[in-house]
Amino acid sequence: MTDVKLVKYHGCGNDFAIVALQDLARILPSQEWPNFAKAVCHSHFGIGADGLLVVGGPDRSEEFGHVSMMIFNPDGSRAEMCGNGIRCVADYAVHQGWVKDLKFTIDTDAGSKEVEVVHRGYKVNMGPPEFDPDKIPMKRGGIDEFGVPWFALSRIGGLEALDSVLHGVSMGNPHAARLDESKYYIAPNPEVLGPQIESHPDFPNKTNVEFAYVVDEHRAKVAVWERGAGATLACGTGACAVAAVGIRLGKLKSPVAIELPGGTLEIEWDGKGDIYMTGPATRVAKVQYHYQGGSR
């Protein structure tokens, strides 16, 4: 049995267990980290979380430095980027005393992201949205007149009668977003279509899925299905994906309030450069976790 210190966080209900890289590396080899993530994130046999965040701080040769994060999904797989997670990591780094300025960077598998401490929480430069199908990646179902690739829901078995589409975009990780403007909109159950779209062969690296209802040009309600995690209360990169697709299609205008089951994120994008996400990060508890090896 191995003891390790964890901190539980959530960003708009999207919850995470955070562990310092230095602590985890001291007690477990890196090849065991996926099993550790599965054990920690289990809602009954662990502490329960939508992901494990392994956070690196400055080494002994520097007083302050860049912060790094690795993201493990509840199934043990790695994710490139997590919008709610990076805000939680930012708050963790501030509490650890690893940063001294209101602006600092966090290194991720999707590149370095600049974070700013603001009165509403943390504002993150998420980088530019990517609409190139080869870089999302997704197979070419088609490209509309706005330059946004699309995926027909009719490609899902049993849904041949559905003529609606999802639009593809990458925020450092792949997304497929469906935007609905109908006044007869019915909130979808992401558990129904989410798993089928996530694992569809047209998405070689699988995909996150968002079902969005455009309330008005500055507001959308969104339900999410996250790759490797399932239905969650919020997805930061998913909020950015919906806003980017909606702005590109002319259905939304910046700034956009993305209302998720667990809270609201503000997304800003000028339609050309980097996209910005602002939202809270909430510390829940400190935990001394007893890891017995393996996973459930």
C-alpha positions in Angstrom: 0.0 0.0 0.0 1.3 3.4 -1.0 0.1 6.8 0.5 0.0 9.9 -1.7 -1.4 13.4 -1.1 -4.2 14.5 -3.5 -6.2 17.7 -3.7 -9.7 17.5 -5.0 -10.9 20.4 -7.3 -13.7 21.2 -9.6 -14.3 23.7 -12.4 -18.0 24.2 -13.0 -18.6 20.7 -11.6 -16.0 19.0 -13.8 -14.0 17.4 -11.0 -10.3 16.4 -10.7 -7.8 14.8 -8.4 -4.5 16.7 -8.5 -1.2 15.2 -7.5 2.2 16.8 -7.6 4.4 15.1 -10.2 7.3 15.1 -7.8 5.3 13.1 -5.2 3.9 10.6 -7.7 7.2 10.0 -9.4 8.8 9.3 -6.0 6.4 6.4 -5.2 5.3 5.0 -8.6 7.0 4.3 -12.0 5.3 6.3 -14.8 4.0 3.1 -16.4 1.8 2.6 -13.4 0.2 6.1 -13.6 -2.7 5.1 -15.9 -3.7 2.4 -13.4 -3.3 4.9 -10.6 -5.6 7.3 -12.5 -8.3 4.6 -12.9 -8.2 3.7 -9.3 -8.3 7.3 -8.0 -11.1 8.4 -10.4 -13.4 5.5 -9.6 -16.5 6.9 -7.9 -16.9 3.9 -5.5 -13.4 2.5 -5.0 -11.5 5.8 -5.3 -12.2 9.4 -4.5 -14.2 9.9 -7.7 -13.1 12.3 -10.4 -13.5 13.2 -14.1 -9.7 13.0 -14.4 -6.3 12.9 -12.7 -4.1 15.9 -13.1 -0.3 15.3 -12.6 1.2 18.8 -12.0 4.9 19.7 -12.1 6.3 22.7 -10.4 9.7 24.5 -10.6 12.7 22.4 -9.8 15.2 23.3 -7.0 17.4 25.3 -9.4 14.8 28.0 -9.8 12.6 30.0 -7.3 9.8 30.3 -9.8 9.1 28.7 -13.2 6.6 27.3 -15.6 4.0 24.8 -14.3 3.3 21.6 -16.3 0.2 19.3 -16.3 -0.5 15.8 -17.5 -4.1 14.7 -17.9 -5.3 11.2 -17.3 -8.9 10.2 -18.0 -10.8 7.8 -15.8 -10.1 5.0 -18.2 -6.4 5.6 -17.9 -5.9 7.2 -21.3 -4.1 10.5 -21.8 -5.8 13.7 -22.9 -3.9 16.5 -24.6 -5.7 19.4 -23.0 -8.5 20.2 -20.5 -10.0 23.6 -20.1 -11.5 23.2 -16.7 -8.5 21.2 -15.5 -6.0 23.9 -16.4 -7.9 26.5 -14.3 -7.8 24.0 -11.4 -4.1 23.5 -12.0 -3.6 27.3 -12.0 -5.3 27.6 -8.6 -3.2 24.7 -7.3 0.0 26.3 -8.5 -0.9 29.6 -6.8 -1.7 27.9 -3.5 1.6 26.0 -3.8 3.5 29.2 -4.2 4.9 28.1 -7.5 4.0 31.4 -9.3 4.3 35.0 -8.2 2.7 36.9 -11.1 -0.9 37.4 -12.1 0.1 35.9 -15.5 2.0 32.7 -16.0 2.2 29.7 -18.3 1.2 26.1 -17.9 2.8 23.5 -20.2 0.4 20.9 -21.6 0.5 18.2 -24.3 -1.3 20.7 -26.5 1.5 23.3 -26.0 2.1 26.1 -23.4 -1.0 28.1 -22.3 -1.0 31.5 -20.7 -3.1 31.9 -17.6 -4.2 35.1 -16.0 -5.7 35.5 -12.5 -8.9 37.6 -12.8 -11.7 38.5 -10.4 -13.9 35.8 -11.8 -11.3 33.1 -11.5 -8.8 32.4 -14.3 -8.6 33.5 -17.9 -6.8 31.1 -20.2 -5.4 31.7 -23.7 -6.5 28.4 -25.2 -4.8 29.1 -28.5 -6.5 29.2 -31.9 -9.2 26.7 -32.9 -8.2 24.3 -35.7 -10.7 23.5 -38.4 -8.4 21.4 -40.7 -9.9 17.9 -40.7 -6.4 16.3 -40.9 -5.3 18.1 -37.7 -8.5 17.5 -35.7 -8.3 14.6 -36.8 -11.5 13.6 -38.6 -12.2 12.1 -41.9 -13.7 14.4 -44.5 -17.5 14.2 -44.3 -17.6 17.6 -46.0 -16.5 21.3 -45.6 -19.2 23.9 -45.5 -19.0 27.4 -47.0 -17.6 28.7 -43.7 -14.6 26.3 -43.9 -15.9 24.1 -41.0 -15.8 20.3 -41.5 -18.9 18.4 -40.7 -20.0 14.9 -39.8 -23.4 13.6 -40.7 -25.3 11.9 -37.8 -26.8 9.6 -40.4 -23.4 7.8 -40.4 -24.3 6.5 -36.9 -26.0 3.1 -37.2 -29.8 3.3 -36.6 -29.9 7.0 -37.2 -30.3 7.0 -41.0 -33.3 9.3 -40.7 -31.4 12.0 -38.9 -30.2 14.6 -41.4 -28.5 16.9 -38.8 -24.7 17.3 -38.6 -21.9 17.8 -36.1 -19.1 20.2 -36.9 -15.5 19.3 -36.2 -12.8 21.5 -34.5 -9.7 20.9 -32.4 -8.9 22.9 -29.3 -5.7 20.9 -28.8 -8.0 17.9 -28.6 -10.7 16.8 -31.0 -14.4 17.9 -30.8 -17.6 17.3 -32.7 -20.3 19.9 -31.9 -23.9 20.0 -32.8 -25.6 23.4 -32.8 -29.4 23.6 -32.7 -31.4 26.8 -33.0 -34.9 25.3 -33.0 -37.5 26.7 -30.6 -38.6 23.1 -30.2 -35.2 22.0 -29.0 -35.2 19.1 -26.6 -32.1 18.7 -24.4 -30.3 15.6 -25.5 -29.1 12.7 -23.3 -25.4 12.6 -24.1 -25.2 9.0 -23.0 -27.2 7.9 -26.0 -25.2 9.4 -28.9 -22.0 10.3 -27.1 -20.3 6.9 -27.0 -21.2 6.1 -30.6 -19.8 9.4 -31.9 -16.7 9.3 -29.6 -15.6 6.0 -31.0 -16.8 6.4 -34.6 -14.0 5.4 -37.1 -14.3 8.8 -38.7 -12.5 10.1 -35.7 -9.1 8.3 -35.6 -8.2 9.5 -32.1 -11.8 9.4 -30.9 -13.5 12.7 -30.1 -15.3 14.8 -27.5 -18.9 15.5 -28.3 -21.0 18.6 -27.6 -24.8 19.1 -28.0 -25.5 22.8 -28.0 -28.7 24.9 -28.1 -28.2 28.5 -29.3 -30.4 30.6 -27.0 -29.3 33.9 -28.6 -26.2 35.3 -30.3 -24.2 35.6 -27.0 -25.5 32.5 -25.2 -25.7 28.7 -25.6 -26.7 25.8 -23.5 -24.4 22.8 -23.8 -24.4 19.1 -22.8 -21.1 17.2 -23.2 -19.8 13.7 -23.6 -16.0 13.6 -22.9 -13.6 11.3 -24.6 -12.4 8.8 -22.0 -14.6 10.2 -19.3 -18.2 10.1 -20.4 -21.0 12.6 -19.5 -19.6 15.4 -17.3 -21.0 18.6 -15.8 -18.7 20.8 -17.9 -15.9 20.8 -20.5 -13.7 23.8 -21.0 -12.3 22.9 -24.4 -15.8 21.8 -25.4 -17.2 25.3 -24.4 -14.4 26.8 -26.6 -15.3 24.4 -29.4 -19.0 25.3 -29.4 -18.2 29.0 -29.3 -15.6 28.7 -32.2 -18.0 26.7 -34.4 -20.9 29.0 -33.6 -19.0 32.2 -34.3 -17.5 30.7 -37.5 -21.0 29.7 -38.7 -22.4 33.2 -37.8 -24.8 31.8 -35.1 -22.9 33.3 -32.1 -21.0 36.5 -31.4 -18.2 37.1 -28.9 -18.3 37.1 -26.0 -20.3 33.9 -25.6 -21.7 32.6 -22.3 -21.6 28.8 -22.5 -24.1 27.4 -20.0 -23.1 23.9 -18.9 -24.9 21.7 -16.4 -22.3 22.6 -13.7 -21.8 26.3 -14.4 -21.1 29.0 -17.0 -17.9 29.8 -18.9 -17.2 33.0 -20.8 -15.6 32.5 -24.2 -14.0 35.3 -26.3 -12.9 34.9 -29.9 -12.4 37.5 -32.6 -12.8 34.9 -35.3 -9.1 34.9 -36.3 -6.6 34.4 -33.5 -6.5 32.8 -30.1 -9.6 32.0 -28.1 -10.0 32.9 -24.4 -11.8 31.1 -21.7 -12.7 32.6 -18.3 -14.2 30.6 -15.4 -13.8 29.5 -11.8 -11.7 26.9 -10.0 -12.9 25.5 -6.7 -10.7 23.6 -4.2 -12.8 20.9 -2.5 -10.6 18.8 -0.2 -7.2 17.5 0.6 -6.9 13.7 0.7 -4.4 11.2 1.9 -5.0 8.4 -0.6 -4.1 4.8 0.0 -3.1 3.2 -3.3 -3.0 -0.6 -3.3 -1.9 -1.1 -6.9 -3.7 -2.2 -10.0 -7.2 -0.8 -10.9 -10.8 -1.7 -10.5 
